[in-house]
Amino acid sequence: MSVGVIDYEAGNLRSIETALEYLGATYVVSGDPDRLADCSRLVIPGVGDAAAAMDTLRARGLDRLILDFAGRGLPVFGICLGAQIVLDSSEENDARCLGLIPGRVRVFRPTRTEKVPHIGWNRAAAKHHHHPLFKEIPEDASFYFVHSFYPEPESGSDVVAQTEYGVRFASAIARGNVWAVQFHPEKSGRYGLRMLANYLDGAAHGDGAPAGDVQPEGARSREGDSA
């Protein structure tokens, strides 16, 4: 079974490659949908702007690849920006995203004690300890974050873990075979590597049913969208 890592000019590919190599995974990094189509798992990495990311995905036909993967019940794993664009839309330039998990991406508002962006180590408190992502990961585990926006799923049942930073936000989300984390597991030491291994193992064993009602972007109404 091979892991397809999507290259859409959104950064931090090398750290993901290093982590997958350490775990002994077979993988391919590409921005060509044809090269990724035969993979059995798909990773959406990335840092940066949601609108620009979606423009690149659409231009290369990678958005259709991701939707097809999810619709066929194949495992999809979003990291950082990749965790945001699996939702319906983002406050970042009012981007319309993939719509795999109902919800919207919100921007952090600076406070007296928390600056934006949120950078550094923070705890991701598992809300659903039974989820395969958190297998063999202790409750006090911390992960490395770098972001100014955060996922806000419509349904609390899609929230796997939460983190405190001025607000309590969803730092790990999942719906069926679509899993995503706002932090960087590939930069989070042994617990991050454990989480990536959990994803690979869960994918191999078919954990997570297909994400229900996967539709092309724009097919489902989105509250708050301007169009």
C-alpha positions as CSV (number, residue, x, y, z in Angstrom):
1,M,0.0,0.0,0.0
2,S,1.4,3.4,-1.0
3,V,0.9,6.9,0.4
4,G,0.3,9.7,-2.0
5,V,1.5,13.1,-0.7
6,I,0.0,16.0,-2.7
7,D,2.4,18.6,-3.9
8,Y,0.5,21.8,-4.5
9,E,3.2,24.4,-3.7
10,A,2.2,24.7,-0.1
11,G,5.4,23.8,1.7
12,N,6.8,21.4,4.3
13,L,7.0,18.4,2.0
14,R,10.5,17.4,3.1
15,S,9.6,17.0,6.7
16,I,6.7,14.7,5.8
17,E,9.0,12.7,3.5
18,T,11.5,12.3,6.3
19,A,8.8,11.1,8.7
20,L,7.4,8.6,6.2
21,E,10.9,7.3,5.4
22,Y,11.5,6.8,9.2
23,L,8.2,4.8,9.4
24,G,9.2,2.7,6.4
25,A,6.3,3.8,4.3
26,T,6.2,3.5,0.5
27,Y,5.2,6.9,-0.8
28,V,5.1,9.2,-3.8
29,V,5.1,13.0,-3.7
30,S,3.5,14.6,-6.8
31,G,1.3,17.4,-8.1
32,D,0.1,15.1,-10.9
33,P,-3.3,13.5,-10.3
34,D,-2.4,10.6,-12.6
35,R,0.7,9.7,-10.5
36,L,-1.3,9.8,-7.3
37,A,-4.4,8.0,-8.5
38,D,-3.1,4.5,-7.8
39,C,-2.1,5.2,-4.2
40,S,-4.1,3.7,-1.4
41,R,-3.8,6.6,1.0
42,L,-3.6,10.3,0.5
43,V,-1.9,13.0,2.6
44,I,-2.8,16.7,2.1
45,P,0.0,18.7,3.8
46,G,0.6,22.5,3.6
47,V,1.1,25.8,5.1
48,G,-0.1,29.2,3.7
49,D,-3.1,30.7,2.2
50,A,-6.3,28.7,1.8
51,A,-7.6,30.5,-1.3
52,A,-4.3,30.2,-3.1
53,A,-4.1,26.6,-2.1
54,M,-7.5,25.9,-3.5
55,D,-6.7,27.7,-6.8
56,T,-3.7,25.5,-7.3
57,L,-5.6,22.3,-6.4
58,R,-8.3,23.2,-8.9
59,A,-5.9,24.2,-11.6
60,R,-4.2,20.8,-11.4
61,G,-7.3,18.7,-11.0
62,L,-6.1,17.7,-7.5
63,D,-9.4,18.8,-5.9
64,R,-11.2,16.1,-8.0
65,L,-8.6,13.5,-7.0
66,I,-9.2,14.2,-3.3
67,L,-13.0,14.1,-3.7
68,D,-12.7,10.9,-5.6
69,F,-10.5,9.3,-2.9
70,A,-12.8,10.3,-0.1
71,G,-15.9,9.2,-2.0
72,R,-14.4,5.8,-2.6
73,G,-13.7,5.3,1.1
74,L,-9.9,5.6,0.7
75,P,-8.1,7.2,3.7
76,V,-7.4,11.0,3.4
77,F,-5.2,12.8,6.0
78,G,-5.0,16.6,6.1
79,I,-2.2,18.4,8.0
80,C,-2.2,22.1,9.0
81,L,-3.5,23.9,5.9
82,G,-4.6,20.5,4.7
83,A,-6.8,20.2,7.8
84,Q,-8.5,23.5,7.0
85,I,-9.3,23.0,3.3
86,V,-11.2,19.7,4.0
87,L,-14.0,21.9,5.4
88,D,-16.5,23.9,3.4
89,S,-15.0,27.4,3.5
90,S,-12.5,29.6,5.2
91,E,-12.5,33.2,6.5
92,E,-9.1,33.5,4.8
93,N,-10.0,35.5,1.7
94,D,-13.5,33.9,1.8
95,A,-12.1,30.7,0.2
96,R,-14.4,28.0,-0.9
97,C,-12.8,24.7,0.1
98,L,-13.4,20.9,-0.5
99,G,-16.5,20.4,1.6
100,L,-15.5,16.9,2.9
101,I,-16.4,17.8,6.5
102,P,-19.1,20.4,7.1
103,G,-17.8,23.5,8.8
104,R,-15.8,26.7,8.4
105,V,-12.3,27.9,9.1
106,R,-12.0,30.8,11.6
107,V,-9.3,33.3,12.2
108,F,-7.7,33.7,15.6
109,R,-8.3,37.1,17.3
110,P,-5.3,38.4,19.2
111,T,-5.7,38.7,23.0
112,R,-3.5,40.2,25.7
113,T,-1.8,36.9,26.3
114,E,-2.0,35.1,23.0
115,K,-0.4,36.4,19.9
116,V,-1.3,35.5,16.3
117,P,0.0,33.3,14.7
118,H,-0.2,30.5,17.2
119,I,3.4,29.1,17.1
120,G,4.9,26.4,19.3
121,W,4.0,23.3,21.3
122,N,0.5,22.9,22.7
123,R,-1.6,20.1,24.0
124,A,-4.2,18.4,21.9
125,A,-6.7,16.9,24.3
126,A,-8.4,13.9,22.8
127,K,-12.2,14.2,22.9
128,H,-12.7,10.7,21.6
129,H,-9.9,8.5,23.1
130,H,-11.2,5.6,21.1
131,H,-10.3,7.2,17.7
132,P,-7.4,5.4,16.0
133,L,-5.4,8.7,15.6
134,F,-4.7,8.8,19.4
135,K,-3.9,5.1,19.9
136,E,-1.0,4.8,22.4
137,I,-0.7,8.6,22.7
138,P,-0.9,9.9,26.3
139,E,-3.5,12.5,27.3
140,D,-0.9,15.1,28.1
141,A,0.9,14.8,24.7
142,S,1.8,18.1,23.0
143,F,2.2,18.8,19.3
144,Y,3.8,21.6,17.2
145,F,1.5,24.3,15.8
146,V,2.1,27.1,13.3
147,H,-1.2,28.7,12.2
148,S,-3.4,31.8,12.3
149,F,-6.7,30.0,11.4
150,Y,-8.4,27.0,12.9
151,P,-11.1,24.5,11.9
152,E,-14.6,24.8,13.2
153,P,-16.7,21.8,12.2
154,E,-20.4,22.1,12.3
155,S,-20.9,18.9,14.3
156,G,-19.2,18.2,17.6
157,S,-19.1,14.6,16.6
158,D,-16.4,15.4,14.0
159,V,-14.1,16.9,16.6
160,V,-11.5,14.4,17.8
161,A,-9.3,16.7,19.9
162,Q,-9.3,20.2,21.1
163,T,-6.6,22.8,22.0
164,E,-6.7,26.0,24.1
165,Y,-5.3,29.2,22.6
166,G,-7.4,32.1,23.5
167,V,-10.3,30.0,22.4
168,R,-10.9,26.3,22.5
169,F,-10.6,25.1,19.0
170,A,-10.7,21.8,17.1
171,S,-7.1,20.6,16.6
172,A,-8.0,17.2,15.3
173,I,-11.1,16.4,13.2
174,A,-12.5,13.3,11.5
175,R,-15.5,12.1,9.5
176,G,-15.3,8.5,8.3
177,N,-12.2,8.0,6.3
178,V,-11.2,11.7,6.3
179,W,-8.9,12.6,9.2
180,A,-7.1,15.9,9.7
181,V,-5.0,17.7,12.3
182,Q,-4.2,21.4,12.6
183,F,-0.7,20.8,14.1
184,H,2.3,19.2,12.4
185,P,2.7,15.6,13.5
186,E,5.8,15.3,11.3
187,K,7.5,18.0,13.4
188,S,6.1,16.8,16.8
189,G,8.6,14.2,17.9
190,R,7.7,10.7,19.0
191,Y,4.0,11.3,19.6
192,G,3.7,13.0,16.2
193,L,5.4,10.0,14.6
194,R,3.1,7.7,16.6
195,M,0.1,9.6,15.1
196,L,1.4,9.2,11.6
197,A,1.9,5.5,12.2
198,N,-1.6,5.3,13.6
199,Y,-2.9,6.8,10.4
200,L,-0.9,4.4,8.2
201,D,-2.0,1.4,10.4
202,G,-5.6,2.6,10.5
203,A,-5.7,3.0,6.8
204,A,-4.2,-0.5,6.3
205,H,-7.0,-2.0,8.5
206,G,-9.8,0.0,7.0
207,D,-10.6,2.1,10.2
208,G,-13.1,4.8,9.4
209,A,-16.1,4.3,7.1
210,P,-16.4,6.4,4.0
211,A,-17.2,10.0,4.7
212,G,-20.9,10.2,4.1
213,D,-22.5,12.4,1.5
214,V,-19.3,13.5,-0.3
215,Q,-20.3,16.1,-2.9
216,P,-18.4,18.3,-5.3
217,E,-17.6,21.7,-3.8
218,G,-20.5,24.1,-4.0
219,A,-23.1,21.3,-4.0
220,R,-24.0,21.8,-0.3
221,S,-25.2,25.1,0.9
222,R,-22.8,26.9,3.2
223,E,-24.0,29.3,5.9
224,G,-22.2,32.6,5.7
225,D,-20.8,32.2,2.1
226,S,-21.1,35.3,0.0
227,A,-21.9,33.4,-3.1
